Amino acid sequence: MSSDAIRVLLIDDQPMVGEALRQMLAGVPNLEFAFCPDPRQAIRTANEVKPTVILQDLVMPDIDGLMLVKFFRANPATADTPMIVLSSKEEAVTKAEAFAAGANDYLVKLPDAVELIARIKYHSRTYMLLQERNAAYKEVAEGKARLAEEFAAADRYVRSLLAKPWGAGQHPAIASIDWRFVPTAQMGGDALGYHTLDGDHLALYVLDVTGHGMASALLGTTVLNVIRTGTLPNTDFKKPGEVLFGLNEAFPCEKHGEKFFTAWYGVYHTPTRKLTYSGAGHPASFLFAGDRPPGTPPTQLESQGPMIGMMPWPAFETGECVVPPGSRLFLYSDGAHEIHKTDGTDWAYPEFVRTVTDLVTKTPATVMDDLHRQIIAMNGSPVLDDDFSILDVRFV
């Protein structure tokens, strides 16, 4: 039987009825007729024929007609197939029972050919549209599952590029380095990292590509790899301003899908305890000086330059500061503070600064996790609008 034909299956123990209906339907274009005189074989026959509509007598030997309707509805292959029950009587109670059992329509046999054909065409068309819709839904669901797996694989790849947390003893100037990276529902372009440049210099950096999705994530990982491997031409990676200038030259937005990114890049010099840094449209990093009283707000290491890739820029300003013993540095993306609260307002930046200061003072061991919990509570959902990325550096 062809896949687009109207396929009628009649279940009736009387061959005369079968022949009469076959003749009624013989002249209907693109209609295929099958007849099953044994109700015990009805389910098997339906599974083979794959009808678009089933005609079934209610009174047959060996099996109750209403029970057979229920069997058809319990059978996965015919659960949605339209069923027109045929009865010898026009009885309201019997009609009600048939519909309650799962029938779609009711006719007194033998019906007029014009009416029967009209009902068969109507129910078949409805059924085929339902099948098309279900197939489309299935395709969409499968596509979403594939896309989710692709995003999960991309997330695993991004995480594989991030440096492992450092504990005591891994670097003479560092007590510990830890981070949290919680991507939003759609992958963003956040990336963060740190690595030694030589025995005296340590690079610390964070970046955030505009937009969401795979394109932003791909650009973010590309930039991260460039920084990690030091592959910018004519660039001294010990000089933050040169690094951002080199990135701006290498990644103009018109050559990278009209995407640009913010960045903060710093270099710590162990012998002098000097931190040099430069920023490109990125939020200021927080330095909690170890020689100041607990609860003192952080020094904000500002980002002075424009976003990377947005426009040519002659030079990116480099700032510097001395890091006292016992200090703590936080690098983060704007997803950590640009929060839409449940009351419809936005979280103000000064409130964010106070919150981080309080957490550093009251719960120094769990600042990043406590901050994440607080912004989830303010947002009213564990899925934030942007990636949550933060890097916590503790100096000896």
C-alpha positions in Angstrom: 0.0 0.0 0.0 1.3 3.5 -0.9 2.3 5.8 1.9 0.0 8.7 0.9 -3.2 6.6 0.2 -6.4 6.5 2.2 -6.2 3.1 3.7 -9.4 1.6 5.0 -9.5 -1.5 7.2 -12.9 -3.1 7.8 -13.4 -5.5 10.8 -16.6 -7.4 10.3 -17.5 -11.1 10.5 -19.9 -10.9 7.6 -18.3 -11.3 4.2 -21.4 -9.8 2.6 -20.9 -6.6 4.4 -17.2 -6.6 3.5 -18.1 -7.0 -0.2 -20.7 -4.3 -0.1 -18.4 -1.8 1.4 -15.6 -2.7 -1.0 -17.9 -2.0 -3.9 -19.0 1.3 -2.3 -15.4 2.4 -2.0 -14.1 0.9 -5.3 -14.4 4.1 -7.3 -12.7 6.4 -4.8 -9.3 7.6 -6.1 -6.2 6.8 -4.0 -8.2 4.7 -1.6 -7.1 1.2 -0.6 -9.4 -1.2 1.1 -8.6 -4.2 3.4 -11.0 -6.6 5.0 -10.6 -8.7 8.1 -13.5 -11.1 8.8 -11.9 -12.6 12.0 -11.9 -10.1 14.9 -9.3 -12.2 16.7 -6.8 -11.2 13.9 -7.9 -7.5 13.9 -4.9 -6.1 15.8 -2.3 -8.1 13.8 -4.0 -7.2 10.5 -4.1 -3.5 11.5 -0.4 -3.6 12.3 0.3 -4.9 8.9 -2.1 -2.7 6.9 -1.4 0.6 8.8 -4.9 2.0 8.1 -5.7 5.7 8.1 -9.2 4.8 9.3 -10.7 1.6 10.8 -14.3 0.6 10.2 -15.4 -1.9 12.9 -18.7 -3.8 13.6 -19.8 -3.7 17.2 -21.6 -7.1 17.2 -19.2 -10.0 16.3 -18.7 -13.6 17.6 -15.8 -14.4 20.0 -15.1 -10.8 21.0 -17.1 -7.9 22.3 -17.0 -5.0 19.8 -16.5 -2.3 22.5 -13.7 -4.3 24.0 -12.0 -4.5 20.6 -12.2 -0.7 20.3 -10.3 -0.5 23.6 -7.7 -3.1 22.4 -7.1 -0.9 19.3 -6.6 2.1 21.6 -4.2 0.2 23.8 -2.2 -0.9 20.7 0.6 1.7 20.0 0.3 1.3 16.2 -3.5 2.2 16.3 -3.7 4.3 19.4 -4.5 7.4 17.3 -6.1 5.8 14.2 -9.6 7.1 13.6 -12.2 4.5 14.3 -15.8 4.5 12.8 -17.9 1.9 14.6 -20.8 0.2 12.6 -23.9 -0.8 14.4 -27.2 -2.2 13.3 -29.1 0.1 15.6 -29.3 3.9 16.2 -29.1 3.8 20.0 -28.0 6.7 22.2 -26.6 4.5 24.9 -24.6 2.4 22.5 -23.2 5.5 20.9 -22.1 6.8 24.2 -20.4 3.6 25.1 -18.6 3.5 21.8 -17.3 7.0 22.2 -16.3 6.3 25.8 -14.3 3.2 24.6 -12.4 5.4 22.1 -14.4 5.5 18.8 -14.3 8.7 16.7 -17.5 8.2 14.8 -20.7 6.0 14.7 -22.7 4.8 11.7 -25.7 2.5 11.3 -24.8 0.0 8.7 -25.1 -0.1 5.8 -24.6 3.7 5.5 -25.2 5.7 2.4 -22.1 5.6 0.2 -21.8 9.4 -0.1 -21.9 9.9 3.7 -19.5 7.0 4.3 -16.9 8.3 1.8 -17.1 11.8 3.2 -16.5 10.6 6.8 -13.7 8.3 5.7 -12.0 11.2 3.8 -12.5 13.5 6.7 -11.1 11.2 9.4 -8.2 10.0 7.1 -7.2 13.6 6.4 -7.2 14.5 10.1 -5.2 11.4 10.9 -2.5 12.1 8.2 -2.2 15.7 9.4 -1.7 14.4 12.9 1.0 12.0 11.7 2.7 14.8 9.9 2.5 17.0 13.0 3.9 14.2 15.2 6.7 13.6 12.8 7.6 17.3 12.8 7.5 17.4 16.6 9.7 14.3 16.7 12.2 15.9 14.3 12.2 19.1 16.4 12.7 17.2 19.6 15.6 15.2 18.0 17.1 18.4 16.7 16.9 20.0 20.2 18.5 16.9 21.7 21.3 17.0 19.2 21.8 20.7 19.8 21.8 20.2 23.6 24.5 17.6 23.2 26.5 19.9 21.0 26.3 22.6 23.6 27.3 20.2 26.3 30.3 19.0 24.3 31.3 22.6 23.6 30.9 23.4 27.4 33.2 20.4 28.2 35.7 21.6 25.7 35.7 25.2 27.1 36.2 23.8 30.6 39.0 21.6 29.4 40.9 24.8 28.4 40.6 26.4 31.8 43.6 26.1 34.1 43.2 23.8 37.1 42.9 25.5 40.5 46.1 26.1 42.3 46.7 25.3 45.9 49.5 26.2 48.3 53.0 25.5 47.1 52.2 25.6 43.3 53.6 29.0 43.0 55.9 30.9 45.4 53.8 34.1 45.2 50.4 32.5 45.3 48.5 31.0 48.3 45.7 29.7 46.0 43.8 30.4 42.7 40.3 29.2 42.2 37.4 30.0 39.8 33.8 29.4 39.0 32.4 29.2 35.5 28.6 28.7 35.2 27.4 29.1 31.6 23.9 30.4 30.9 21.4 28.3 29.1 22.9 29.3 25.8 26.7 29.2 25.7 28.3 32.5 26.0 31.8 33.7 25.3 33.3 34.0 28.7 36.8 32.6 29.3 39.3 33.1 32.1 42.8 31.8 33.0 46.3 32.2 34.4 49.7 30.9 33.7 53.3 31.6 34.4 55.3 33.5 31.8 58.6 32.8 33.4 59.9 32.3 36.9 59.0 35.9 38.0 55.9 36.7 36.0 52.4 35.4 36.3 49.6 36.3 33.8 46.0 36.6 34.9 43.1 37.3 32.5 39.4 37.2 31.8 37.4 38.0 28.7 33.7 38.1 27.5 32.6 37.9 23.9 29.4 39.7 22.9 26.3 37.6 22.3 25.5 34.0 23.1 25.7 30.7 21.3 28.3 28.6 19.6 29.8 31.5 17.6 30.6 33.5 20.8 32.0 30.4 22.5 34.2 29.6 19.5 35.7 33.1 19.4 36.2 33.1 23.2 38.1 29.8 23.1 40.2 31.0 20.1 41.3 34.1 22.0 41.9 32.1 25.1 44.3 29.8 23.2 46.1 32.8 21.7 46.7 34.2 25.2 47.7 30.8 26.6 50.2 30.0 23.8 51.5 33.6 23.4 51.0 33.6 19.7 50.5 37.3 19.0 53.2 38.7 16.7 55.5 41.4 18.0 53.9 41.2 21.5 55.6 41.1 24.9 53.1 39.1 27.0 54.7 40.7 30.1 53.2 44.0 29.0 49.4 44.1 29.4 48.9 47.1 27.1 50.8 45.4 24.3 48.7 42.2 24.7 45.4 44.1 24.3 46.8 46.1 21.4 47.8 42.8 19.7 44.4 41.2 20.3 42.7 44.3 18.9 44.8 44.1 15.8 44.2 40.3 15.4 40.5 40.2 16.0 38.6 43.0 14.2 34.9 42.4 14.5 34.3 42.6 10.7 36.5 39.5 10.3 34.9 37.6 13.2 31.2 37.6 12.6 30.8 41.2 13.9 31.7 40.0 17.4 33.9 41.9 19.7 34.9 41.2 23.3 35.9 42.8 26.6 39.1 41.7 28.4 41.2 42.4 31.5 44.8 41.2 31.4 47.2 41.5 34.3 50.8 40.5 35.0 52.2 40.0 38.5 55.9 40.4 39.1 56.9 38.3 42.1 60.2 40.0 43.2 58.6 43.5 43.3 55.0 42.4 44.2 54.0 44.8 41.3 50.8 44.1 39.4 50.5 45.7 35.9 47.2 45.5 34.1 45.1 46.8 31.2 41.5 46.6 30.3 39.3 46.7 27.3 35.7 47.6 28.1 35.7 45.1 30.9 34.5 45.5 34.5 37.1 46.6 37.0 38.9 43.9 38.9 38.8 44.0 42.8 42.0 44.1 44.9 41.4 43.6 48.6 44.7 44.7 50.1 46.0 42.5 52.8 47.3 45.5 54.8 43.9 47.1 55.2 41.3 46.5 58.0 38.6 43.8 57.2 35.6 45.3 55.5 37.6 47.9 53.6 36.2 48.2 50.1 38.5 47.0 47.3 40.7 49.0 45.1 39.1 48.8 41.7 41.6 48.2 38.9 39.8 50.0 36.1 39.5 49.0 32.5 40.3 52.1 30.4 40.3 51.0 26.7 37.5 50.2 24.3 36.3 46.7 23.6 38.6 44.5 21.6 37.7 44.4 17.9 35.3 47.3 17.9 37.7 49.9 16.3 41.4 50.5 15.7 43.1 51.9 18.8 46.6 53.3 19.0 47.4 52.2 22.6 45.8 50.5 25.6 46.7 52.2 28.9 48.6 50.1 31.4 48.0 50.6 35.1 50.0 49.3 38.0 49.9 48.8 41.8 51.8 47.0 44.5 50.1 44.0 46.0 50.6 43.8 49.8 51.1 40.4 51.4 47.8 38.5 52.1 45.9 40.4 49.4 43.1 39.0 47.3 42.2 39.7 43.7 38.9 39.0 42.0 38.5 39.0 38.2 35.0 38.5 36.9 32.7 39.0 33.9 29.6 41.3 33.9 27.4 38.2 34.3 28.4 38.3 38.0 26.7 41.7 38.6 24.3 42.6 35.8 21.4 40.8 37.4 17.7 41.4 36.7 15.9 41.0 40.1 12.5 39.5 40.6 11.0 42.9 41.6 11.8 44.2 38.0 14.8 46.3 39.0 18.4 45.8 38.1 21.1 45.1 40.7 23.1 48.3 41.2 26.8 48.1 40.8 27.6 49.7 44.2 25.4 47.0 45.8 27.5 44.4 44.0 30.7 46.0 45.4 29.3 46.0 48.9 28.1 42.4 48.6 31.5 41.1 47.5 33.2 43.2 50.3 30.9 41.7 52.9 31.5 38.1 51.7 35.2 38.6 51.7 34.9 39.8 55.3 32.3 37.4 56.7 32.8 34.2 54.6 36.2 34.4 53.1 36.4 30.7 52.2 33.2 30.6 50.2 33.0 34.0 48.5 32.4 32.7 44.9 29.7 30.1 45.9 28.0 32.5 48.2 27.9 35.2 45.6 26.4 32.8 43.0 23.7 31.7 45.5 22.8 35.3 46.2 22.4 36.3 42.6 20.4 33.2 41.8 18.0 34.2 44.7 17.8 37.8 43.3 17.3 36.5 39.8 14.6 34.0 40.8 16.1 31.3 38.6 19.2 29.2 38.6 19.6 30.0 34.9 21.1 33.5 34.6 20.9 35.8 31.6 24.7 35.6 31.1 27.6 33.4 32.1 28.8 33.6 35.7 32.6 33.8 35.6 34.8 34.8 38.5 38.5 34.2 39.3 39.8 34.4 42.9 43.6 34.9 43.4 45.1 34.9 47.0 48.6 36.2 47.3 51.0 35.1 50.0 
